[in-house]
Amino acid sequence: MKHDVLEPRFVKAVPCDLEPGVLYVSMQYGTVVHSCCCGCGFEVVTPLTPTDWRLTFDGESVSLWPSVGSWNLPCQSHYVIENNRVREALQWSTARIEAERTRDGQVKAKFYARQAAIEAIDAPVIAPVPPCPEVRPTGLLAKVRRWIF
Ligand SMILES: [Zn+2]
């Protein structure tokens, strides 16, 4: 790894030109972006969602979990970011990468199906408003009016 330590930088928006060795954290967009730690210069995006990565900030350093596997990049880098340190991880076989993609897709499908079911339950039920009962005046004057008209 060319960069074995990352400096966390909390930003509103991630800049177009990434500074190597910096881990850009955008809470507004729920994402973490950095230039690949191998030094290849490719951008690595790790979205923060319930089914993707989780970021831990202890006030001084950040950790990102699970590991970062850049399977779509030529370098195929795989590493763990823990307390600002980059720890190289084992290379994965093509079969393992495919198995992980399948597992990830299943986890996402299950999570979002459950979310949709919860939202459907929580959705307000729009019931028809019952018609107001006819209120008829009952006084002597009303009786006289009904009798005349
Ligand atoms: Zn790389």
Backbone and ligand atoms as CSV (ligand in chain L), in Angstrom:
chain,resi,resn,atom,element,x,y,z
A,1,MET,N,N,0.841,-1.182,0.000
A,1,MET,CA,C,0.000,0.000,0.000
A,1,MET,C,C,0.885,1.243,0.000
A,2,LYS,N,N,0.580,2.146,-0.901
A,2,LYS,CA,C,1.336,3.387,-0.938
A,2,LYS,C,C,0.940,4.293,0.229
A,3,HIS,N,N,-0.347,4.243,0.580
A,3,HIS,CA,C,-0.847,5.053,1.702
A,3,HIS,C,C,-1.320,4.097,2.788
A,4,ASP,N,N,-0.602,4.069,3.899
A,4,ASP,CA,C,-1.034,3.176,4.976
A,4,ASP,C,C,-1.652,3.939,6.145
A,5,VAL,N,N,-1.750,5.256,5.998
A,5,VAL,CA,C,-2.458,6.095,6.963
A,5,VAL,C,C,-3.315,7.077,6.164
A,6,LEU,N,N,-4.549,7.247,6.606
A,6,LEU,CA,C,-5.444,8.202,5.950
A,6,LEU,C,C,-5.822,9.306,6.930
A,7,GLU,N,N,-5.894,10.511,6.410
A,7,GLU,CA,C,-6.346,11.643,7.219
A,7,GLU,C,C,-7.837,11.827,6.959
A,8,PRO,N,N,-8.668,11.650,7.987
A,8,PRO,CA,C,-10.108,11.881,7.743
A,8,PRO,C,C,-10.373,13.366,7.577
A,9,ARG,N,N,-11.179,13.683,6.596
A,9,ARG,CA,C,-11.540,15.085,6.360
A,9,ARG,C,C,-13.051,15.148,6.150
A,10,PHE,N,N,-13.733,15.751,7.120
A,10,PHE,CA,C,-15.187,15.869,7.029
A,10,PHE,C,C,-15.525,17.058,6.138
A,11,VAL,N,N,-16.252,16.790,5.085
A,11,VAL,CA,C,-16.578,17.817,4.091
A,11,VAL,C,C,-18.072,17.769,3.791
A,12,LYS,N,N,-18.563,18.870,3.254
A,12,LYS,CA,C,-19.966,18.886,2.822
A,12,LYS,C,C,-20.088,18.109,1.512
A,13,ALA,N,N,-19.230,18.493,0.564
A,13,ALA,CA,C,-19.211,17.810,-0.733
A,13,ALA,C,C,-17.778,17.373,-1.028
A,14,VAL,N,N,-17.666,16.257,-1.677
A,14,VAL,CA,C,-16.342,15.717,-2.010
A,14,VAL,C,C,-15.774,16.484,-3.201
A,15,PRO,N,N,-14.520,16.921,-3.125
A,15,PRO,CA,C,-13.945,17.667,-4.250
A,15,PRO,C,C,-13.710,16.761,-5.457
A,16,CYS,N,N,-13.615,17.371,-6.619
A,16,CYS,CA,C,-13.381,16.608,-7.853
A,16,CYS,C,C,-11.979,16.000,-7.857
A,17,ASP,N,N,-11.011,16.776,-7.425
A,17,ASP,CA,C,-9.634,16.264,-7.369
A,17,ASP,C,C,-9.341,15.781,-5.958
A,18,LEU,N,N,-9.185,14.472,-5.847
A,18,LEU,CA,C,-8.949,13.883,-4.523
A,18,LEU,C,C,-7.474,13.968,-4.171
A,19,GLU,N,N,-7.223,14.376,-2.944
A,19,GLU,CA,C,-5.850,14.401,-2.452
A,19,GLU,C,C,-5.523,13.000,-1.925
A,20,PRO,N,N,-4.501,12.360,-2.458
A,20,PRO,CA,C,-4.161,11.021,-1.962
A,20,PRO,C,C,-3.850,11.061,-0.467
A,21,GLY,N,N,-4.265,10.018,0.235
A,21,GLY,CA,C,-4.009,9.953,1.677
A,21,GLY,C,C,-5.076,10.633,2.516
A,22,VAL,N,N,-6.129,11.123,1.856
A,22,VAL,CA,C,-7.225,11.778,2.585
A,22,VAL,C,C,-8.489,10.945,2.418
A,23,LEU,N,N,-9.185,10.744,3.526
A,23,LEU,CA,C,-10.470,10.053,3.497
A,23,LEU,C,C,-11.551,11.119,3.649
A,24,TYR,N,N,-12.235,11.416,2.558
A,24,TYR,CA,C,-13.273,12.447,2.572
A,24,TYR,C,C,-14.576,11.833,3.073
A,25,VAL,N,N,-15.131,12.441,4.103
A,25,VAL,CA,C,-16.375,11.959,4.697
A,25,VAL,C,C,-17.434,13.041,4.518
A,26,SER,N,N,-18.489,12.717,3.797
A,26,SER,CA,C,-19.601,13.651,3.617
A,26,SER,C,C,-20.831,13.059,4.290
A,27,MET,N,N,-21.154,13.603,5.454
A,27,MET,CA,C,-22.351,13.128,6.147
A,27,MET,C,C,-23.594,13.592,5.401
A,28,GLN,N,N,-23.511,14.759,4.778
A,28,GLN,CA,C,-24.657,15.284,4.034
A,28,GLN,C,C,-25.079,14.331,2.917
A,29,TYR,N,N,-24.092,13.756,2.229
A,29,TYR,CA,C,-24.405,12.836,1.136
A,29,TYR,C,C,-24.255,11.380,1.555
A,30,GLY,N,N,-23.921,11.142,2.810
A,30,GLY,CA,C,-23.824,9.777,3.323
A,30,GLY,C,C,-22.830,8.939,2.553
A,31,THR,N,N,-21.663,9.491,2.345
A,31,THR,CA,C,-20.672,8.741,1.587
A,31,THR,C,C,-19.254,9.071,2.043
A,32,VAL,N,N,-18.374,8.145,1.780
A,32,VAL,CA,C,-16.949,8.307,2.068
A,32,VAL,C,C,-16.216,8.038,0.762
A,33,VAL,N,N,-15.296,8.929,0.422
A,33,VAL,CA,C,-14.573,8.808,-0.847
A,33,VAL,C,C,-13.088,9.010,-0.579
A,34,HIS,N,N,-12.267,8.230,-1.266
A,34,HIS,CA,C,-10.820,8.429,-1.161
A,34,HIS,C,C,-10.151,7.943,-2.435
A,35,SER,N,N,-8.933,8.395,-2.615
A,35,SER,CA,C,-8.130,7.915,-3.730
A,35,SER,C,C,-7.562,6.566,-3.288
A,36,CYS,N,N,-7.647,5.584,-4.144
A,36,CYS,CA,C,-7.264,4.209,-3.783
A,36,CYS,C,C,-5.905,4.197,-3.065
A,37,CYS,N,N,-5.845,3.475,-1.969
A,37,CYS,CA,C,-4.645,3.470,-1.120
A,37,CYS,C,C,-3.445,2.786,-1.771
A,38,CYS,N,N,-3.667,2.064,-2.868
A,38,CYS,CA,C,-2.524,1.423,-3.532
A,38,CYS,C,C,-1.703,2.448,-4.298
A,39,GLY,N,N,-2.320,3.619,-4.536
A,39,GLY,CA,C,-1.622,4.672,-5.266
A,39,GLY,C,C,-1.976,4.726,-6.738
A,40,CYS,N,N,-2.935,3.892,-7.166
A,40,CYS,CA,C,-3.312,3.880,-8.588
A,40,CYS,C,C,-4.040,5.159,-8.993
A,41,GLY,N,N,-4.594,5.876,-8.014
A,41,GLY,CA,C,-5.242,7.151,-8.308
A,41,GLY,C,C,-6.726,7.053,-8.596
A,42,PHE,N,N,-7.245,5.845,-8.676
A,42,PHE,CA,C,-8.681,5.716,-8.921
A,42,PHE,C,C,-9.464,6.118,-7.674
A,43,GLU,N,N,-10.643,6.668,-7.937
A,43,GLU,CA,C,-11.540,7.081,-6.855
A,43,GLU,C,C,-12.248,5.849,-6.294
A,44,VAL,N,N,-12.309,5.760,-4.979
A,44,VAL,CA,C,-13.021,4.669,-4.311
A,44,VAL,C,C,-14.159,5.292,-3.508
A,45,VAL,N,N,-15.377,4.895,-3.842
A,45,VAL,CA,C,-16.577,5.423,-3.182
A,45,VAL,C,C,-17.172,4.333,-2.314
A,46,THR,N,N,-17.382,4.661,-1.051
A,46,THR,CA,C,-17.976,3.704,-0.123
A,46,THR,C,C,-19.202,4.366,0.511
A,47,PRO,N,N,-20.384,4.096,-0.045
A,47,PRO,CA,C,-21.594,4.714,0.488
A,47,PRO,C,C,-21.916,4.217,1.898
A,48,LEU,N,N,-22.413,5.132,2.713
A,48,LEU,CA,C,-22.824,4.781,4.072
A,48,LEU,C,C,-24.328,4.529,4.049
A,49,THR,N,N,-24.703,3.268,4.096
A,49,THR,CA,C,-26.123,2.886,4.132
A,49,THR,C,C,-26.258,1.692,5.073
A,50,PRO,N,N,-27.493,1.341,5.425
A,50,PRO,CA,C,-27.669,0.167,6.297
A,50,PRO,C,C,-27.140,-1.122,5.672
A,51,THR,N,N,-26.981,-1.155,4.338
A,51,THR,CA,C,-26.510,-2.389,3.699
A,51,THR,C,C,-25.139,-2.233,3.059
A,52,ASP,N,N,-24.501,-1.088,3.245
A,52,ASP,CA,C,-23.166,-0.913,2.665
A,52,ASP,C,C,-22.154,-0.712,3.798
A,53,TRP,N,N,-21.440,0.411,3.801
A,53,TRP,CA,C,-20.392,0.607,4.804
A,53,TRP,C,C,-20.914,1.365,6.007
A,54,ARG,N,N,-20.206,1.152,7.109
A,54,ARG,CA,C,-20.469,1.874,8.356
A,54,ARG,C,C,-19.199,2.590,8.749
A,55,LEU,N,N,-19.348,3.820,9.171
A,55,LEU,CA,C,-18.220,4.634,9.579
A,55,LEU,C,C,-18.266,4.816,11.087
A,56,THR,N,N,-17.121,4.672,11.705
A,56,THR,CA,C,-17.008,4.938,13.131
A,56,THR,C,C,-16.010,6.069,13.314
A,57,PHE,N,N,-16.400,7.080,14.068
A,57,PHE,CA,C,-15.524,8.205,14.369
A,57,PHE,C,C,-15.440,8.308,15.883
A,58,ASP,N,N,-14.248,8.153,16.421
A,58,ASP,CA,C,-14.093,8.178,17.883
A,58,ASP,C,C,-13.628,9.538,18.391
A,59,GLY,N,N,-13.727,10.541,17.562
A,59,GLY,CA,C,-13.294,11.876,17.956
A,59,GLY,C,C,-11.900,12.196,17.454
A,60,GLU,N,N,-11.146,11.167,17.129
A,60,GLU,CA,C,-9.792,11.388,16.609
A,60,GLU,C,C,-9.551,10.646,15.302
A,61,SER,N,N,-10.069,9.443,15.234
A,61,SER,CA,C,-9.798,8.638,14.041
A,61,SER,C,C,-11.084,7.996,13.534
A,62,VAL,N,N,-11.030,7.529,12.304
A,62,VAL,CA,C,-12.195,6.877,11.709
A,62,VAL,C,C,-11.856,5.438,11.336
A,63,SER,N,N,-12.898,4.644,11.344
A,63,SER,CA,C,-12.804,3.261,10.869
A,63,SER,C,C,-13.962,3.043,9.912
A,64,LEU,N,N,-13.716,2.224,8.933
A,64,LEU,CA,C,-14.732,1.931,7.932
A,64,LEU,C,C,-14.886,0.418,7.856
A,65,TRP,N,N,-16.140,-0.035,7.894
A,65,TRP,CA,C,-16.382,-1.471,7.846
A,65,TRP,C,C,-17.549,-1.767,6.947
A,66,PRO,N,N,-17.541,-2.779,6.130
A,66,PRO,CA,C,-16.516,-3.817,6.011
A,66,PRO,C,C,-15.292,-3.339,5.229
A,67,SER,N,N,-14.463,-4.268,4.847
A,67,SER,CA,C,-13.238,-3.953,4.118
A,67,SER,C,C,-13.580,-3.317,2.770
A,68,VAL,N,N,-12.595,-2.670,2.192
A,68,VAL,CA,C,-12.759,-2.034,0.883
A,68,VAL,C,C,-12.135,-2.962,-0.149
A,69,GLY,N,N,-12.970,-3.500,-0.999
A,69,GLY,CA,C,-12.490,-4.385,-2.065
A,69,GLY,C,C,-12.761,-3.717,-3.399
A,70,SER,N,N,-11.728,-3.243,-4.042
A,70,SER,CA,C,-11.893,-2.523,-5.320
A,70,SER,C,C,-11.851,-3.523,-6.468
A,71,TRP,N,N,-12.837,-4.380,-6.518
A,71,TRP,CA,C,-12.852,-5.464,-7.508
A,71,TRP,C,C,-13.051,-4.962,-8.916
A,72,ASN,N,N,-13.614,-3.760,-9.063
A,72,ASN,CA,C,-13.829,-3.213,-10.403
A,72,ASN,C,C,-12.639,-2.412,-10.920
A,73,LEU,N,N,-11.634,-2.234,-10.081
A,73,LEU,CA,C,-10.450,-1.480,-10.509
A,73,LEU,C,C,-9.367,-2.433,-11.002
A,74,PRO,N,N,-8.494,-1.953,-11.864
A,74,PRO,CA,C,-7.404,-2.827,-12.352
A,74,PRO,C,C,-6.522,-3.339,-11.209
A,75,CYS,N,N,-6.362,-2.537,-10.146
A,75,CYS,CA,C,-5.459,-2.939,-9.053
A,75,CYS,C,C,-6.043,-4.037,-8.173
A,76,GLN,N,N,-7.380,-4.170,-8.136
A,76,GLN,CA,C,-8.059,-5.170,-7.302
A,76,GLN,C,C,-7.628,-5.083,-5.835
A,77,SER,N,N,-7.377,-3.863,-5.369
A,77,SER,CA,C,-6.931,-3.673,-3.985
A,77,SER,C,C,-7.988,-4.129,-2.992
A,78,HIS,N,N,-7.522,-4.601,-1.860
A,78,HIS,CA,C,-8.414,-5.036,-0.790
A,78,HIS,C,C,-7.751,-4.663,0.527
A,79,TYR,N,N,-8.419,-3.816,1.303
A,79,TYR,CA,C,-7.839,-3.393,2.569
A,79,TYR,C,C,-8.919,-2.990,3.559
A,80,VAL,N,N,-8.476,-2.883,4.809
A,80,VAL,CA,C,-9.353,-2.485,5.905
A,80,VAL,C,C,-8.865,-1.132,6.402
A,81,ILE,N,N,-9.773,-0.231,6.670
A,81,ILE,CA,C,-9.430,1.079,7.237
A,81,ILE,C,C,-9.899,1.074,8.688
A,82,GLU,N,N,-8.947,1.119,9.585
A,82,GLU,CA,C,-9.260,1.054,11.014
A,82,GLU,C,C,-8.395,2.066,11.752
A,83,ASN,N,N,-9.046,2.972,12.465
A,83,ASN,CA,C,-8.349,4.028,13.214
A,83,ASN,C,C,-7.346,4.773,12.330
A,84,ASN,N,N,-7.813,5.167,11.175
A,84,ASN,CA,C,-7.042,5.922,10.165
A,84,ASN,C,C,-5.941,5.091,9.497
A,85,ARG,N,N,-5.743,3.888,9.922
A,85,ARG,CA,C,-4.674,3.052,9.356
A,85,ARG,C,C,-5.254,2.139,8.279
A,86,VAL,N,N,-4.449,1.890,7.279
A,86,VAL,CA,C,-4.855,1.025,6.174
A,86,VAL,C,C,-4.108,-0.293,6.327
A,87,ARG,N,N,-4.871,-1.347,6.459
A,87,ARG,CA,C,-4.286,-2.676,6.619
A,87,ARG,C,C,-4.651,-3.504,5.389
A,88,GLU,N,N,-3.633,-3.933,4.684
A,88,GLU,CA,C,-3.864,-4.720,3.470
A,88,GLU,C,C,-4.524,-6.051,3.822
A,89,ALA,N,N,-5.492,-6.439,3.013
A,89,ALA,CA,C,-6.207,-7.700,3.235
A,89,ALA,C,C,-5.888,-8.664,2.097
A,90,LEU,N,N,-6.255,-9.894,2.293
A,90,LEU,CA,C,-5.973,-10.924,1.296
A,90,LEU,C,C,-6.761,-10.672,0.013
A,91,GLN,N,N,-6.167,-11.048,-1.097
A,91,GLN,CA,C,-6.872,-10.991,-2.367
A,91,GLN,C,C,-7.988,-12.032,-2.360
A,92,TRP,N,N,-9.076,-11.712,-3.011
A,92,TRP,CA,C,-10.181,-12.660,-3.117
A,92,TRP,C,C,-10.173,-13.306,-4.496
A,93,SER,N,N,-10.619,-14.530,-4.534
A,93,SER,CA,C,-10.753,-15.222,-5.824
A,93,SER,C,C,-11.981,-14.672,-6.545
A,94,THR,N,N,-12.050,-14.909,-7.845
A,94,THR,CA,C,-13.216,-14.480,-8.625
A,94,THR,C,C,-14.490,-15.111,-8.081
A,95,ALA,N,N,-14.400,-16.378,-7.685
A,95,ALA,CA,C,-15.574,-17.073,-7.141
A,95,ALA,C,C,-16.031,-16.406,-5.844
A,96,ARG,N,N,-15.091,-16.025,-5.010
A,96,ARG,CA,C,-15.469,-15.390,-3.741
A,96,ARG,C,C,-16.069,-14.003,-3.975
A,97,ILE,N,N,-15.516,-13.270,-4.934
A,97,ILE,CA,C,-16.065,-11.954,-5.264
A,97,ILE,C,C,-17.495,-12.105,-5.761
A,98,GLU,N,N,-17.734,-13.070,-6.643
A,98,GLU,CA,C,-19.082,-13.301,-7.165
A,98,GLU,C,C,-20.034,-13.723,-6.052
A,99,ALA,N,N,-19.559,-14.584,-5.158
A,99,ALA,CA,C,-20.397,-15.017,-4.036
A,99,ALA,C,C,-20.760,-13.814,-3.156
A,100,GLU,N,N,-19.810,-12.927,-2.935
A,100,GLU,CA,C,-20.071,-11.741,-2.114
A,100,GLU,C,C,-21.060,-10.811,-2.805
A,101,ARG,N,N,-20.933,-10.658,-4.114
A,101,ARG,CA,C,-21.884,-9.813,-4.847
A,101,ARG,C,C,-23.300,-10.389,-4.753
A,102,THR,N,N,-23.403,-11.694,-4.866
A,102,THR,CA,C,-24.713,-12.348,-4.750
A,102,THR,C,C,-25.281,-12.140,-3.349
A,103,ARG,N,N,-24.445,-12.376,-2.333
A,103,ARG,CA,C,-24.883,-12.208,-0.947
A,103,ARG,C,C,-25.315,-10.762,-0.705
A,104,ASP,N,N,-24.517,-9.819,-1.199
A,104,ASP,CA,C,-24.821,-8.399,-1.027
A,104,ASP,C,C,-26.162,-8.045,-1.687
A,105,GLY,N,N,-26.385,-8.558,-2.883
A,105,GLY,CA,C,-27.646,-8.296,-3.578
A,105,GLY,C,C,-28.838,-8.858,-2.812
A,106,GLN,N,N,-28.657,-10.046,-2.241
A,106,GLN,CA,C,-29.747,-10.655,-1.464
A,106,GLN,C,C,-30.032,-9.858,-0.199
A,107,VAL,N,N,-28.967,-9.417,0.466
A,107,VAL,CA,C,-29.140,-8.624,1.690
A,107,VAL,C,C,-29.871,-7.323,1.380
A,108,LYS,N,N,-29.467,-6.657,0.282
A,108,LYS,CA,C,-30.115,-5.405,-0.100
A,108,LYS,C,C,-31.592,-5.637,-0.451
A,109,ALA,N,N,-31.869,-6.663,-1.227
A,109,ALA,CA,C,-33.256,-6.949,-1.629
A,109,ALA,C,C,-34.117,-7.225,-0.401
A,110,LYS,N,N,-33.603,-8.012,0.522
A,110,LYS,CA,C,-34.354,-8.349,1.733
A,110,LYS,C,C,-34.575,-7.100,2.588
A,111,PHE,N,N,-33.528,-6.297,2.746
A,111,PHE,CA,C,-33.632,-5.089,3.574
A,111,PHE,C,C,-34.664,-4.129,2.997
A,112,TYR,N,N,-34.575,-3.856,1.695
A,112,TYR,CA,C,-35.477,-2.861,1.109
A,112,TYR,C,C,-36.905,-3.391,0.967
A,113,ALA,N,N,-37.071,-4.704,0.836
A,113,ALA,CA,C,-38.422,-5.268,0.836
A,113,ALA,C,C,-39.047,-5.094,2.214
A,114,ARG,N,N,-38.257,-5.321,3.252
A,114,ARG,CA,C,-38.755,-5.150,4.618
A,114,ARG,C,C,-39.096,-3.676,4.882
A,115,GLN,N,N,-38.230,-2.765,4.384
A,115,GLN,CA,C,-38.495,-1.335,4.544
A,115,GLN,C,C,-39.806,-0.950,3.866
A,116,ALA,N,N,-40.024,-1.489,2.665
A,116,ALA,CA,C,-41.254,-1.176,1.929
A,116,ALA,C,C,-42.476,-1.691,2.688
A,117,ALA,N,N,-42.351,-2.882,3.287
A,117,ALA,CA,C,-43.466,-3.445,4.061
A,117,ALA,C,C,-43.750,-2.584,5.289
A,118,ILE,N,N,-42.708,-2.121,5.954
A,118,ILE,CA,C,-42.884,-1.270,7.136
A,118,ILE,C,C,-43.548,0.050,6.735
A,119,GLU,N,N,-43.085,0.620,5.620
A,119,GLU,CA,C,-43.674,1.883,5.163
A,119,GLU,C,C,-45.139,1.699,4.787
A,120,ALA,N,N,-45.472,0.525,4.216
A,120,ALA,CA,C,-46.868,0.270,3.842
A,120,ALA,C,C,-47.745,0.175,5.089
A,121,ILE,N,N,-47.197,-0.427,6.155
A,121,ILE,CA,C,-47.964,-0.547,7.407
A,121,ILE,C,C,-48.143,0.822,8.054
A,122,ASP,N,N,-47.081,1.617,7.992
A,122,ASP,CA,C,-47.129,2.932,8.635
A,122,ASP,C,C,-47.886,3.982,7.831
A,123,ALA,N,N,-48.207,3.665,6.570
A,123,ALA,CA,C,-48.889,4.643,5.726
A,123,ALA,C,C,-50.286,4.928,6.294
A,124,PRO,N,N,-50.700,6.168,6.283
A,124,PRO,CA,C,-52.016,6.489,6.828
A,124,PRO,C,C,-53.120,5.873,5.960
A,125,VAL,N,N,-54.100,5.337,6.634
A,125,VAL,CA,C,-55.242,4.757,5.933
A,125,VAL,C,C,-56.231,5.888,5.683
A,126,ILE,N,N,-56.561,6.047,4.417
A,126,ILE,CA,C,-57.493,7.120,4.067
A,126,ILE,C,C,-58.882,6.502,3.954
A,127,ALA,N,N,-59.673,6.722,4.976
A,127,ALA,CA,C,-61.031,6.182,4.992
A,127,ALA,C,C,-61.993,7.270,4.548
A,128,PRO,N,N,-63.074,6.865,3.876
A,128,PRO,CA,C,-64.050,7.891,3.476
A,128,PRO,C,C,-64.671,8.533,4.714
A,129,VAL,N,N,-64.862,9.805,4.602
A,129,VAL,CA,C,-65.473,10.543,5.718
A,129,VAL,C,C,-66.974,10.277,5.684
A,130,PRO,N,N,-67.531,9.810,6.799
A,130,PRO,CA,C,-68.979,9.546,6.796
A,130,PRO,C,C,-69.745,10.850,6.633
A,131,PRO,N,N,-70.852,10.771,5.908
A,131,PRO,CA,C,-71.632,12.006,5.720
A,131,PRO,C,C,-72.181,12.494,7.055
A,132,CYS,N,N,-72.272,13.782,7.148
A,132,CYS,CA,C,-72.821,14.363,8.367
A,132,CYS,C,C,-74.310,14.043,8.424
A,133,PRO,N,N,-74.794,13.637,9.573
A,133,PRO,CA,C,-76.246,13.401,9.666
A,133,PRO,C,C,-76.981,14.730,9.483
A,134,GLU,N,N,-78.091,14.588,8.831
A,134,GLU,CA,C,-78.861,15.824,8.590
A,134,GLU,C,C,-79.400,16.343,9.918
A,135,VAL,N,N,-79.056,17.562,10.170
A,135,VAL,CA,C,-79.532,18.173,11.409
A,135,VAL,C,C,-80.708,19.068,11.053
A,136,ARG,N,N,-81.817,18.689,11.576
A,136,ARG,CA,C,-83.025,19.471,11.269
A,136,ARG,C,C,-83.406,20.295,12.493
A,137,PRO,N,N,-83.687,21.545,12.259
A,137,PRO,CA,C,-84.126,22.364,13.398
A,137,PRO,C,C,-85.419,21.794,13.978
A,138,THR,N,N,-85.543,21.879,15.270
A,138,THR,CA,C,-86.692,21.235,15.919
A,138,THR,C,C,-87.630,22.211,16.640
A,139,GLY,N,N,-87.344,23.467,16.594
A,139,GLY,CA,C,-88.163,24.420,17.350
A,139,GLY,C,C,-89.542,24.614,16.715
A,140,LEU,N,N,-90.404,25.334,17.373
A,140,LEU,CA,C,-91.762,25.607,16.900
A,140,LEU,C,C,-91.738,26.349,15.575
A,141,LEU,N,N,-90.822,27.335,15.438
A,141,LEU,CA,C,-90.710,28.109,14.201
A,141,LEU,C,C,-90.328,27.185,13.041
A,142,ALA,N,N,-89.406,26.224,13.282
A,142,ALA,CA,C,-88.996,25.286,12.234
A,142,ALA,C,C,-90.172,24.410,11.810
A,143,LYS,N,N,-90.955,23.968,12.753
A,143,LYS,CA,C,-92.125,23.128,12.437
A,143,LYS,C,C,-93.122,23.912,11.584
A,144,VAL,N,N,-93.302,25.190,11.903
A,144,VAL,CA,C,-94.228,26.035,11.138
A,144,VAL,C,C,-93.693,26.218,9.725
A,145,ARG,N,N,-92.348,26.459,9.605
A,145,ARG,CA,C,-91.761,26.624,8.265
A,145,ARG,C,C,-91.946,25.364,7.439
A,146,ARG,N,N,-91.684,24.186,8.019
A,146,ARG,CA,C,-91.837,22.932,7.272
A,146,ARG,C,C,-93.301,22.735,6.849
A,147,TRP,N,N,-94.223,23.153,7.695
A,147,TRP,CA,C,-95.625,22.987,7.389
A,147,TRP,C,C,-96.042,23.902,6.248
A,148,ILE,N,N,-95.486,25.147,6.229
A,148,ILE,CA,C,-95.832,26.116,5.186
A,148,ILE,C,C,-95.173,25.733,3.854
A,149,PHE,N,N,-93.855,25.379,3.916
A,149,PHE,CA,C,-93.143,25.111,2.650
A,149,PHE,C,C,-93.222,23.683,2.337
L,1,ZN,ZN,ZN,-5.734,0.958,-6.595
